[in-house]
Every structure is written in C-alpha cells, then in structure tokens.
C-alpha cells in the first residue's frame, strides 16, 4: 500500500471550484482532504474559468494539506483539458477524482492523457450500476488510490428514494469495500444527501465507519467534526494497536515464529488491522 493510500481521509470536504470564497473557506477548514470540484458544482459556462481558478489554489495550499480536484468525466468536452491542467500541478495535487467511472478503460484513458511525466494518483467515483458491477476491474486500474460511492447519481439510476436508510445501501457498500480491500486501496463513503450535522448524518457516518470504510465526503463544513469523529479510533483502540505491533516486532527480533499478546496468537491479519487503526490518527 502506497503512502498516498495511507493519507487520512476521515472527513473530505467538497467545494465548488468556481467559487473562490467557498473554496478558500474549505481550504482553511479542519477537513482531512479538500476536493475542489470542476464537475457538478460548476455550470457549463464556468468550466474553463473554474479550472483557471483552481490551479493557483492547489499550488498555494497543496504543500500544507491534502488537496484533490474532481474533474469532468470521460465523454465530456472538458475531460482532457481538466486532466492536463491537473498534471501540470505536480506534487501540489494529492489526487484527481474521476467521476462516473464505469470500467478500467475510463482509467486507462485518463492515464494515457496524464502521461509518464505525471505520477498523480486518481480516485474513482462510483456513481452508476455499471461502475458497481465492474468494481473489481476498476480498483485494479492504473493510478487508483481510492474509490468513492456517489449516492445521488447511483440512487437516481436505481430508482432508490433519497430518504433510503444507510442499511438499504449495504450491498453496494460491501461490494465496493471488499474490492477496495482486495486491491489495497482506500474506500471512501460518498456524501450524505443533506447539509445538516444532525442525527441522520451522524448515523450514516457511523454506519460506514463500523463497516470498515476509511472516511466520508461531506458537503458542508458543519459536518466535518462529526465525520472525523466517526472514523477516529478511541484511545483504547490506538493503545491496543500499538501493543499488537510492538509484540510482533519483539517476536521478530527474538527470531520467534509466532507472537502472543494477552493470551492470543498474533498474525499478519491482526497486524494489518493494527496498522490501519494507527493510520487513522496519522501515525
């Protein structure tokens, strides 16, 4: 798993790339990652201007925090120009979010346009039934560091009510999570379809955190604290993870074939879980 995939993405705030005030507010927030949006939040007439506005913001803030850009999807007139603009940002850009990914071909085309001079990772936004169906090939695609569930478009395609409870999405969530874990990439939950930090939002965040997701997109700064809290391990969990890794290291130093802690055998699966717990606190 790369260092990119160890980035904390507990709370990911999405801001319109065409609105300098909102983008600046997002970049000053406590969100783990800020995604500047060139797609849904930007009108057709503003696409080119938004791309020009986002570039200096990424260059200014990208060294100090995790900043990504959601581009317009394959098949739109802006796809190639968005990718080339992102490639020009170099290491200041943490990743490119590609919307409506339906196959590995979409990612291969993005990789071709970005070229060998750019090493920027991508995150695949899964927003259609076809994307869910082909998730195994998508997570194995070039540059993929994470996958995100996009509920609004996916729900519309399925005919699912906007009021559907978190558990109504369990098949999609588990399908995406299993594929992501098999490929060693992050699994990020998409935005709750509401802007309030209320019980419904907190329940949705806790639901996917308990399933094993790495974080959640939010669409309002008021939701950042609750989202981050849902994906942050408790002090007891952090302490237990550190003890596991210390016991494994001590056993390895002794040349022991197995490690024990509090009466249980430790193996690589336990170590993976412990490392994932510590990654959520930035350790």
C-alpha positions as CSV (number, residue, x, y, z in Angstrom):
1,X,0.0,0.0,0.0
2,X,1.5,3.4,-1.0
3,X,1.9,6.4,1.2
4,X,-1.0,8.0,-0.8
5,X,-3.3,5.3,0.3
6,X,-2.3,5.9,3.9
7,X,-3.5,9.5,3.7
8,X,-6.2,10.3,6.3
9,X,-9.5,10.8,4.6
10,X,-11.9,10.6,7.5
11,X,-13.7,13.8,6.6
12,X,-13.4,15.0,3.0
13,X,-15.0,18.4,2.2
14,X,-16.1,19.1,-1.3
15,X,-16.2,22.8,-2.5
16,X,-17.1,24.3,-5.9
17,X,-14.0,25.2,-7.9
18,X,-15.9,28.2,-9.4
19,X,-16.4,30.0,-6.1
20,X,-13.2,31.4,-4.7
21,X,-14.7,32.3,-1.3
22,X,-16.2,28.8,-0.7
23,X,-13.0,27.1,-1.9
24,X,-10.9,29.3,0.4
25,X,-13.1,28.6,3.3
26,X,-12.9,24.8,2.6
27,X,-9.1,25.0,2.4
28,X,-9.0,26.7,5.8
29,X,-11.2,24.1,7.4
30,X,-10.3,21.1,9.5
31,X,-11.2,18.6,6.8
32,X,-8.5,15.9,6.2
33,X,-8.9,16.4,2.4
34,X,-10.5,19.1,0.3
35,X,-11.8,18.3,-3.1
36,X,-12.2,21.3,-5.4
37,X,-15.0,20.4,-7.8
38,X,-14.9,21.2,-11.5
39,X,-17.9,19.0,-12.3
40,X,-21.4,19.0,-10.7
41,X,-20.9,22.3,-8.7
42,X,-19.8,24.2,-11.8
43,X,-22.1,25.4,-14.6
44,X,-21.2,24.8,-18.3
45,X,-20.4,28.4,-18.8
46,X,-18.0,28.5,-15.9
47,X,-16.0,25.3,-16.6
48,X,-12.9,27.0,-18.1
49,X,-12.9,29.8,-15.6
50,X,-13.2,27.3,-12.7
51,X,-10.2,25.3,-14.0
52,X,-8.1,28.5,-14.1
53,X,-9.2,29.5,-10.6
54,X,-8.5,26.1,-9.0
55,X,-4.9,25.8,-10.3
56,X,-3.4,28.6,-8.1
57,X,-5.4,27.5,-5.1
58,X,-3.9,24.0,-5.4
59,X,-0.4,25.4,-5.8
60,X,-0.8,27.7,-2.8
61,X,-2.3,25.1,-0.4
62,X,-1.2,21.7,-1.7
63,X,2.2,21.6,0.1
64,X,0.5,22.1,3.5
65,X,-2.6,19.9,3.2
66,X,-4.3,17.3,1.1
67,X,-6.0,18.9,-1.9
68,X,-7.6,17.0,-4.8
69,X,-9.6,18.0,-7.8
70,X,-12.7,16.4,-9.2
71,X,-12.7,16.8,-12.9
72,X,-15.4,16.4,-15.5
73,X,-15.9,12.8,-16.7
74,X,-14.8,11.0,-19.8
75,X,-17.1,11.8,-22.7
76,X,-17.4,15.5,-21.7
77,X,-15.7,18.3,-23.6
78,X,-13.6,19.2,-20.6
79,X,-12.1,15.8,-19.6
80,X,-8.8,16.1,-21.4
81,X,-8.2,19.8,-20.6
82,X,-9.0,19.1,-16.9
83,X,-6.5,16.2,-16.8
84,X,-3.8,18.2,-18.5
85,X,-4.3,21.1,-16.1
86,X,-4.1,18.7,-13.1
87,X,-0.9,17.1,-14.5
88,X,0.7,20.5,-14.6
89,X,0.1,20.9,-10.9
90,X,2.8,18.3,-10.0
91,X,3.2,17.3,-6.4
92,X,0.9,20.0,-5.1
93,X,-2.1,17.9,-6.1
94,X,-2.8,14.9,-3.9
95,X,-5.1,13.2,-6.4
96,X,-7.6,13.5,-9.2
97,X,-11.2,12.4,-8.6
98,X,-12.6,11.0,-11.8
99,X,-16.5,10.9,-11.8
100,X,-18.8,8.2,-13.1
101,X,-16.1,5.6,-13.6
102,X,-17.7,2.6,-15.2
103,X,-14.7,0.5,-16.3
104,X,-10.9,0.2,-16.3
105,X,-11.0,1.7,-19.8
106,X,-12.0,5.1,-18.3
107,X,-8.9,5.0,-16.0
108,X,-6.7,3.8,-18.8
109,X,-7.7,6.7,-20.9
110,X,-7.0,9.1,-18.1
111,X,-3.6,7.5,-17.5
112,X,-2.8,7.9,-21.2
113,X,-3.7,11.6,-21.2
114,X,-1.8,12.3,-17.9
115,X,1.3,10.6,-19.4
116,X,4.5,9.4,-17.9
117,X,5.6,12.9,-16.7
118,X,2.8,12.9,-14.1
119,X,2.6,10.5,-11.2
120,X,-0.6,11.9,-9.7
121,X,-2.9,9.2,-8.2
122,X,-6.6,9.0,-9.0
123,X,-9.7,8.3,-7.0
124,X,-12.6,6.6,-8.9
125,X,-16.1,7.9,-8.1
126,X,-18.6,5.0,-8.5
127,X,-22.0,6.5,-9.5
128,X,-23.7,4.0,-11.8
129,X,-24.8,0.4,-11.6
130,X,-22.2,-0.4,-14.3
131,X,-19.5,1.0,-12.1
132,X,-20.6,-1.2,-9.2
133,X,-20.8,-4.2,-11.4
134,X,-17.2,-3.7,-12.7
135,X,-15.7,-2.5,-9.4
136,X,-13.1,-5.3,-9.3
137,X,-11.5,-4.2,-12.6
138,X,-11.8,-0.5,-11.6
139,X,-9.9,-0.9,-8.3
140,X,-7.1,-2.6,-10.3
141,X,-6.9,0.2,-12.8
142,X,-3.9,2.5,-13.3
143,X,-3.1,5.0,-10.5
144,X,-6.1,4.1,-8.3
145,X,-5.6,5.2,-4.7
146,X,-9.2,5.0,-3.6
147,X,-12.8,4.6,-4.6
148,X,-15.8,6.7,-3.6
149,X,-19.5,5.8,-3.7
150,X,-21.6,8.6,-5.3
151,X,-25.1,8.1,-3.9
152,X,-27.1,10.8,-5.8
153,X,-26.5,9.6,-9.3
154,X,-26.4,6.0,-8.3
155,X,-29.7,6.3,-6.4
156,X,-31.3,8.1,-9.4
157,X,-30.2,5.2,-11.7
158,X,-31.5,2.6,-9.4
159,X,-34.8,4.4,-8.7
160,X,-33.9,4.4,-5.0
161,X,-35.5,7.0,-2.7
162,X,-33.3,9.9,-1.4
163,X,-34.6,9.0,2.0
164,X,-33.3,5.4,1.9
165,X,-31.6,4.5,5.2
166,X,-27.9,3.6,5.3
167,X,-28.6,-0.1,5.6
168,X,-30.5,0.0,2.2
169,X,-27.1,0.6,0.6
170,X,-25.4,-2.4,2.3
171,X,-24.9,-4.4,-0.9
172,X,-23.2,-1.5,-2.7
173,X,-21.1,-0.6,0.3
174,X,-19.9,-4.1,0.9
175,X,-19.2,-4.7,-2.7
176,X,-17.1,-1.6,-3.0
177,X,-15.4,-2.2,0.3
178,X,-14.4,-5.8,-0.5
179,X,-13.0,-4.8,-3.9
180,X,-11.0,-1.9,-2.4
181,X,-9.5,-4.0,0.4
182,X,-8.6,-6.8,-2.1
183,X,-6.7,-4.2,-4.2
184,X,-5.2,-2.4,-1.2
185,X,-6.9,1.0,-1.9
186,X,-9.0,3.3,0.2
187,X,-12.8,3.0,0.4
188,X,-14.5,6.4,1.0
189,X,-18.2,6.8,1.5
190,X,-19.9,9.5,-0.6
191,X,-21.8,12.5,0.8
192,X,-25.0,12.2,2.8
193,X,-27.8,13.9,0.9
194,X,-28.2,16.7,3.4
195,X,-26.1,19.5,4.7
196,X,-27.0,19.4,8.4
197,X,-24.9,17.9,11.2
198,X,-27.9,16.0,12.6
199,X,-28.7,12.6,13.9
200,X,-29.3,11.2,10.4
201,X,-26.0,12.4,9.2
202,X,-24.1,11.1,12.2
203,X,-25.9,7.7,11.9
204,X,-24.9,7.4,8.3
205,X,-21.2,8.2,9.1
206,X,-21.1,5.8,12.0
207,X,-22.7,3.0,9.9
208,X,-20.0,3.1,7.2
209,X,-17.2,3.6,9.8
210,X,-18.4,0.4,11.5
211,X,-18.4,-1.4,8.2
212,X,-14.8,-0.6,7.7
213,X,-14.7,2.5,5.4
214,X,-11.8,4.9,5.7
215,X,-13.8,8.1,5.6
216,X,-16.7,10.1,4.2
217,X,-17.3,13.0,1.9
218,X,-19.2,16.0,3.4
219,X,-20.8,18.9,1.6
220,X,-20.9,21.4,4.5
221,X,-18.2,22.4,6.9
222,X,-20.6,21.8,9.8
223,X,-20.4,18.1,9.2
224,X,-16.6,17.8,9.4
225,X,-16.2,17.3,13.1
226,X,-18.9,14.5,13.3
227,X,-17.5,12.7,10.2
228,X,-13.9,12.8,11.6
229,X,-15.1,11.6,15.0
230,X,-16.8,8.6,13.4
231,X,-13.6,7.4,11.7
232,X,-11.2,8.2,14.5
233,X,-10.2,5.3,16.7
234,X,-10.7,5.5,20.5
235,X,-7.7,5.8,22.8
236,X,-8.2,2.2,23.8
237,X,-8.2,1.0,20.2
238,X,-5.0,3.0,19.5
239,X,-3.3,1.6,22.6
240,X,-4.3,-2.0,21.6
241,X,-3.0,-1.5,18.1
242,X,0.4,-0.2,19.3
243,X,0.7,-3.2,21.7
244,X,0.0,-5.6,18.8
245,X,2.7,-4.1,16.6
246,X,5.2,-3.9,19.5
247,X,4.6,-7.6,20.3
248,X,5.1,-8.6,16.7
249,X,8.3,-6.6,16.5
250,X,9.6,-8.1,19.7
251,X,8.9,-11.6,18.5
252,X,10.6,-10.9,15.2
253,X,13.7,-9.5,17.0
254,X,13.8,-12.7,19.1
255,X,13.6,-14.9,15.9
256,X,10.3,-16.4,17.3
257,X,8.0,-18.0,14.8
258,X,4.9,-16.6,16.5
259,X,3.8,-13.8,18.7
260,X,1.4,-13.8,21.6
261,X,-0.4,-11.0,23.4
262,X,-2.8,-11.3,26.3
263,X,-3.3,-15.0,25.6
264,X,-3.9,-14.8,21.9
265,X,-1.8,-15.6,18.9
266,X,-1.0,-12.7,16.6
267,X,-0.7,-12.9,12.8
268,X,-0.5,-10.7,9.8
269,X,-4.2,-10.1,9.6
270,X,-4.1,-8.7,13.2
271,X,-1.1,-6.5,12.1
272,X,-2.9,-5.2,9.1
273,X,-5.9,-4.1,11.3
274,X,-3.5,-2.5,13.8
275,X,-1.7,-0.5,11.1
276,X,-5.0,0.6,9.6
277,X,-6.1,1.8,13.1
278,X,-2.9,3.8,13.5
279,X,-3.1,5.3,10.0
280,X,-6.4,6.9,11.0
281,X,-4.6,9.0,13.6
282,X,-1.8,9.9,11.3
283,X,0.7,7.5,12.9
